[in-house]
Structure formats: structure tokens, C-alpha cells
Amino acid sequence: QVQLVESGGGLVQAGGSLRLSCTASRNIFSRYVMGWYRQAPGKQRESVAVISSGGTTNYADSVKGRFTISIDNAKNTVYLQMNSLKPEDTSVYYCNAANRVVGYEYWGQGTQVTVSS
């Protein structure tokens, strides 16, 4: 079992920045794809950014050039640096760890990000 704990959400004005953190209860990054997802009220959860064990990253078109996902292995933490935030980025952001080979997947509890115009 793996616990994922997110932090760093909050209220920010449009154009501002936030950094989300997701700390895992143990180091799983060599075996899991780590990702950030978000879900706005009345909408489906969507992928924002993912990073593979090899460091390959993939971003949703809506956040390319503004968001950066990264891993600090020494701290068992994955980050999402969010710059140039827009009101449409307002959502609950969730950390995810997935290993499709063995069929394991874990979610954090979510952190609210609100961007005011």
C-alpha cells in the first residue's frame, strides 16, 4: 500500500504561480508512472501531466509551456510547478501513481487550486 499526500494548493490571482507537492509514503518512482490530474465541478477528471520512471513527461495541451512536472527522489516527492495560471485552471488537483503492469494505482486526497480573474 502507498499513501500519497498532496499540498500546495490555494487561491492565486490570474497570472500567478503555485507549486503542488505530492509525497509518497515510500519511494515508488522507479516502478510507477506519476501524474497530476484535475477535476472541476461538473466535469470529468482529466490528466494534466505525467512523468515516467525514465523521466519522460507528457502534458495536456491546455497546460503545455506553463506547467512542469518533476520528481525529487531523495524526498519521495513529485511536484507540479504551475505558472501563468488562468481561471480555467481552477480545480481540485490529484496526485496519481500507476503501475499498469501489476495493476496497482493510488490516488491522493486532492488539493484545491482556485485562480481568480
N, C-alpha and C positions, 0 to 999 in steps of 0.2 A: 504494500500500500504506500502511496505517495501523497503527501499533503502539499498543496500549492497555496501560498498566501500572497495576495496582491496588496499593493499600497501605492500611494502617489496620486490618486485621483483628487479632483477638486473642482473649484469654479475658477475660470480664467476668461479674460476678455478675448475677443477675436484678434488673431494675430499673435497671441501669446504662445507660451510653451509649457509643457508638462512632461515629466518623466515618470512612467509607471514602472514598478518593480514587481517581480514575481519570484519569491524564494521557495525553493523546493526543500522538502524535509530530508532529502538525500540527493547525491549527485547522480542524475539520470541522463545527462545531456549526451553522453556517448551512445545511448541506445534509444533515445526518444526524439521525435520532432517536436520542437517547442513552438507555440504560436500564441498570438493575441487575436481574440475575436471581440466583436461588439454587438450589442443588441439594443436598439432604440425601441421606445414604446410602440406597440402595434406592428413592429417589423420583425422579420426573421433574423436570427443570429447570422452574422457574416464574418468571414475571415478578413483580418486586417493585415497581418504579417506573420510569416512563419520562417523558422530557421532550422536547417537540418543539422544532424550531428557533424557533418562535414563543413558546416558554415555557410552553406548555400541559403540565400534568402529569397523570399518571394513576397510581393506586396500587392494589395488591392490597388487598382488603377486610381481610385479616389484619394489615396494617400501617398502615392509614389512621389519622391522628391521632398516630402515633408516629414515622414515618419521613418525611424530607423530602429530595427530590432537588433539586439546584441546579447551576448552571454558573457558572464563572468564566472568561470568555472570555480575559482577559488572561493566564491561566495555562494555558490549554488543558486545563482540569480540570473534571470533573464529580464532585460529591460526593453521598454518601448519609449524611445525619445520622440516626442510629438512637437513639431514646430509649426508655425504659421497656422494655428488652429482656426477652424471655421465653426460657425454654429451647427452645421450639419454633422460635425464630429461628436456632438453630444450623444452619449450612450453610456450604458454600463459595459465596461471592458472586462473581459475574462481571459485568464491565462489558461492554456491548454498544453498537456503533454500527451503525445500519442505514439504508440508503437504498434503499427498495423500488422507486423509480422506475428506478434504474440496476442494481439487483440486487446491490449490494455490502453485505457485512456483515462485521464484525470482532468478535472476542472477545478479552478479556484472559485472563490465565493463571489468574485466580481468587485469592481470599484467604479464608482460613478464619476464620469467626466462631463462637466457642463461648460459649454462655451457660450458666452453672452455676446450679443451683437452690439 
